[in-house]
């Protein structure tokens, strides 16, 4: 009978060592593949949000964890803001935050080192980010995101079951943090630069929009809201000087909370700020209730406001108004925010001064006529939106669509203002409108090309407004339905002069008949039908084929029709 010899201890040890090496090699290969996927997703993304989501999703899948969350540091407030997550409550993104040093993730960022805990909620450093469902998770590992010795944020991974983190897992997550930190910092800087450009463009638009006293109140209300959001203030008041009563009177107010009483006027002879006799520049006040005259202190206390940035609006060394930004807490205005408010105040002051120089009665009368027609269009659109029983959009989506419709009207009015209220170039207006719609409504994952081709035709403001609204609705309809589950698409808008008849065609290369839509016409198509029938006195057809959808408007028009 053969004798089976027992394997020598050295042979078993060598075999175990080889198996361990193979497992380690396999783990490293898996990690390198994951890093490659993260870098590919970053290269394929054009915005910070997509980059962050790609990193979080890939890390969650490769690690086999239940949640990956990425926090970025806001240097002005020293808060780590939740920017991407795969397991926490999605609505907490951009709202949830940790202070530096707060919680395990804040601790990792402050101490610049990883932390890995099997039972996170029992750790004395644990801090739950409100409204995130973080209590569902047991184990947590966090690593700092450091670029060129600067902390740009932190990243954590979490599991619902208790898990003992291995040295390999800690090394892998730390490696991800090291790889993406520099990329994220550059993306943050790029986004910040783009934000500043948008802010300056907004300031320029505000200045241009305020060229008439007829627009002043509405413009100032927009400025108040835009300014408050830009600097994260809760309340903004725009006060203009009324020389008859020698006081800065509230002209526009925005507050994130409802039913807040209006800010009292600021007397020119008795300014409410103690120890301030005249304005020489911005005034930043902490604990405003203790540094205001009693009447204003009482108002601030009632409104629960405590921090104030007061920026004078000056033209040629003359203060014509005040831009007041209020916060609930003191000392929340960074230097960049103060600079933005100064720029905004200066532009508003110049615009108001220019508006006061308009004295041509004929221009004012004509503008009043155009404004009345435009406001009637706005009311009509909002009423149709209000009574649309089939509308399943969220309030935010409804507001977004309404804004795009109103911007179409504004584009026509802007063209009229530039051309002295004569006939307007329809092709130019449509190009502006579809540009705005494409910028505001295109899905992030859709590569959309829009062409505007054909004749340059001139029409009256009323006809041009109706046509611009129709094209806006048709383009939005195509963007919403034609390219579902597609990554790219094309829309072509053609304008043809058929000898006394205008033909406008909006054609897409989307799903067409493959969409299989048989439901009743949407609000947008109802708006098109009504405008074509009542304002353009024309007809509208919609044709779907296997190659896409073609919407066609035919309407008579006259080059000499200047009725607005």
Buried (B, 14 or more C-beta within 10 A) or exposed (E): EEEEEEEEEEEEEEEEEEEEEEEEEEBEEEBEEBBEBBBEBBEEBEEBBBBBBBBBBBBBEBBEBBBBBBBBBBEBBEBBBBBBBBBBBEEBBEEBBBBBBBBBBBBBBBEEEBBBBBEBEEBEBBBBBEEBEBEEBBBBBBBBBBBEEEBBBBBBBBBEEEBEBEEEBBEBBBBBBBBBBBBBBEBBEEBEEEEEEEBBEBBEBBBBBBBBBBBBEBBBBBBBBBBBEBBBBBBBBBBBBEEEEEBBBBBBBBBEEEEBEEBBBBEBEEBBBEEEEEBEEBBBBBEBBEBBBEEBBEBBEEBEBBBBBBBBBBBEEEBBBBBBBBBBEBEBBBEBBBEBBBBBBBBBBBBBBBBEEBEEEEBBEBBEBBBEBBEEBBEBBBEBBEEBEEBEEEEEEBEBBBEBBBBBBBBBBBBBBEEEBEBBBBBBBBBBBBEBBBEEBBEEEBEBEBEBEBEEBBBBBBBBBBBBBBBBBBBBBBBBBBBEEBEEBBBBBBBBBEEEEBBBBBBBBBBBEEBEEEEEBBBBBBBBBBBBEEBBEBEBEBEBEEBBBBBBBBBEBEEEBEEB
